[in-house]
Amino acid sequence: MTNPNLSINIAGIKLKNPVMLASGTCGYGEQYSELMDLDELGAVITKTITLHPQLGNAPPRTVETPSGMLNAIGLQNVGIEQFLYDTFPKLKKLTYAPVIVSIGGKTVQEYINLTEILNNVKEIAAIEVNISCPNIKMKNGCMFAQDAKSTHEVTKKVSSLAKHPVIVKLSPNVTDIGEIAKAAEEGGADVISLVNTFSGMLIDIDSRRPKLANVTGGLSGPAIKPLALKLVWEAANSVKIPVIGMGGIMNYQDALEYMIAGASAVVIGTANFIDPQTYKKVIKGIEQYMKKYKVKNLSSLIGSLR
């Protein structure tokens, strides 16, 4: 058969293939340009940007776990002003791939302010509204993504203002992912993505102290894949908008599982730290799978669980 069509259109965002890299796992994108060809990706997702620069949490901020890692970076970033002045222009010179800017905040107003600023930037393809980072301290101790009402509120405010498609990134640390996914959809999200990391911790038994200075962190890597896959499947069956799936994707087989479960695209995270060429192997593997089973268009695989 002729070469299969790996392209996908998600809320008006045209992706040459369904593979992206997770926010925060390759800096702002440009830092990894020597290790990977960004143009080969479906899209580039930046590190989460906040209204003002953030130093993040105290070290140690990462620790390896069996089949994964814990991180408690705390959204360290240069802030929106420096990002748009210096980082984003450099990134745009390196790739023709769509650039999705991830934003984070501690209040609804911060998300509103960031959205209004990004409305003036025509070159971005979409906004990823990260309401699910487990490593920043909120006033009530919870993330926006852990409460349906809060998820709806921030999504509605951003979606009503945004001139770009809005992707809302959800947390796995909830009781009912379907309820949260619906809240994002009803708030006006064009796309939802999940999962962000699971909350976890490790203890040094000799010192009897946490291995992370933040005590807890976000667990990622292959250890979470079965859990994340189930949540993506549940979310995809709860909403009508596209779903982007992530969590422990290490190879093309993992990626295909997410798409068969209902994800329109996939995001690679922890694997980038092990092999920055993972994305290339995933894209090639998906193409070979489609040839083997005579699948002409990627869209026919999405949600094809029997």
Secondary structure, 3 states (H helix, E strand, C coil): CCCCECCEEECCEEECCCEEECCCCCCCCHHHCCCCCHHHCCEEECCCECCCCECCCCCCCEEEECCEEEECCCCCECCHHHHHHHHHHHHHHHCCCCEEEEECCCCHHHHHHHHHHHCCCCCCCEEEEECCCCCCCCCCCCCHHHCHHHHHHHHHHHHHHCCCCEEEECCCCCCCHHHHHHHHHHCCCCEEEECCCEEEECEECCCCEECCCCCEEEEECHHHHHHHHHHHHHHHCCCCCCEEEECCCCCHHHHHHHHHHCCCEEEECCHHHHCCCHHHHHHHHHHHHHHHCCCCEHHHCCCCCC
